[in-house]
């Protein structure tokens, strides 16, 4: 999926996507981000952004790859919005 889709790159996150009939979503957070608490925090924030803004991601298979730790919901949401639109 990562080789065939499109990649959007930001400061904190890379977004890989391709169009599909069925929507799917995944969040990848490498261990270099930090300990489990930090990684889980980033996953929770990314999933909440996906849940609250479904119209941004309709008709796509999405993979969020977190590059850097940023636990600010508003700044991560703004970055994803700028990448997707």
BALUMRO-462338 format. One record per residue (C-alpha): residue number from 1; z, x, y negated. Coordinates in nm, 2 decimals, decimal comma, padded with zeros to 4 digits. Last residue first. Example, Ala and Ser with C-alpha at 12.3 -4.5 7.8 and 13.67 -1.06 7.14 Angstrom:
{2; {00,71; 01,37; 00,11}}
{1; {00,78; 01,23; 00,45}}
END
This chain:
{85; {00,16; -00,68; -01,97}}
{84; {00,32; -00,53; -01,66}}
{83; {00,42; -00,19; -01,81}}
{82; {00,56; -00,33; -02,14}}
{81; {00,75; -00,60; -01,95}}
{80; {00,89; -00,34; -01,71}}
{79; {01,01; -00,13; -02,00}}
{78; {01,17; -00,43; -02,18}}
{77; {01,35; -00,53; -01,86}}
{76; {01,48; -00,18; -01,81}}
{75; {01,61; -00,16; -02,17}}
{74; {01,77; -00,50; -02,14}}
{73; {01,94; -00,44; -01,80}}
{72; {02,10; -00,11; -01,91}}
{71; {02,19; 00,08; -01,59}}
{70; {01,93; 00,35; -01,64}}
{69; {01,91; 00,61; -01,36}}
{68; {01,58; 00,79; -01,33}}
{67; {01,27; 00,75; -01,11}}
{66; {01,31; 00,40; -00,96}}
{65; {01,01; 00,30; -00,75}}
{64; {00,94; -00,08; -00,79}}
{63; {00,69; -00,21; -00,53}}
{62; {00,50; -00,53; -00,60}}
{61; {00,26; -00,74; -00,39}}
{60; {00,09; -00,96; -00,64}}
{59; {00,00; -01,33; -00,70}}
{58; {00,27; -01,39; -00,96}}
{57; {00,45; -01,09; -01,09}}
{56; {00,51; -01,16; -01,46}}
{55; {00,55; -01,54; -01,40}}
{54; {00,85; -01,46; -01,17}}
{53; {01,06; -01,34; -01,46}}
{52; {01,43; -01,42; -01,37}}
{51; {01,40; -01,31; -01,00}}
{50; {01,20; -00,99; -01,06}}
{49; {01,45; -00,89; -01,34}}
{48; {01,74; -00,97; -01,11}}
{47; {01,58; -00,76; -00,83}}
{46; {01,55; -00,46; -01,06}}
{45; {01,91; -00,49; -01,18}}
{44; {02,05; -00,52; -00,83}}
{43; {01,84; -00,22; -00,71}}
{42; {01,96; -00,01; -01,00}}
{41; {02,32; -00,09; -00,93}}
{40; {02,27; -00,02; -00,56}}
{39; {02,15; 00,33; -00,64}}
{38; {02,43; 00,40; -00,88}}
{37; {02,70; 00,28; -00,63}}
{36; {02,53; 00,47; -00,35}}
{35; {02,56; 00,81; -00,52}}
{34; {02,30; 00,95; -00,75}}
{33; {01,93; 00,91; -00,84}}
{32; {01,84; 01,20; -00,61}}
{31; {01,90; 00,96; -00,32}}
{30; {01,57; 00,78; -00,39}}
{29; {01,56; 00,42; -00,51}}
{28; {01,28; 00,20; -00,37}}
{27; {01,27; -00,17; -00,47}}
{26; {01,04; -00,41; -00,28}}
{25; {00,86; -00,73; -00,36}}
{24; {00,61; -00,96; -00,18}}
{23; {00,39; -01,24; -00,30}}
{22; {00,14; -01,39; -00,05}}
{21; {-00,23; -01,42; -00,12}}
{20; {-00,25; -01,06; -00,25}}
{19; {-00,32; -00,86; -00,57}}
{18; {-00,20; -00,50; -00,58}}
{17; {00,10; -00,34; -00,72}}
{16; {00,29; -00,01; -00,77}}
{15; {00,54; 00,01; -01,05}}
{14; {00,69; 00,34; -01,14}}
{13; {01,03; 00,33; -01,32}}
{12; {01,25; 00,51; -01,57}}
{11; {01,01; 00,66; -01,82}}
{10; {00,71; 00,45; -01,72}}
{9; {00,43; 00,47; -01,48}}
{8; {00,20; 00,19; -01,37}}
{7; {00,03; 00,25; -01,04}}
{6; {-00,25; 00,03; -00,89}}
{5; {-00,29; -00,03; -00,52}}
{4; {-00,46; 00,13; -00,23}}
{3; {-00,25; 00,45; -00,20}}
{2; {00,09; 00,28; -00,24}}
{1; {00,00; 00,00; 00,00}}
END
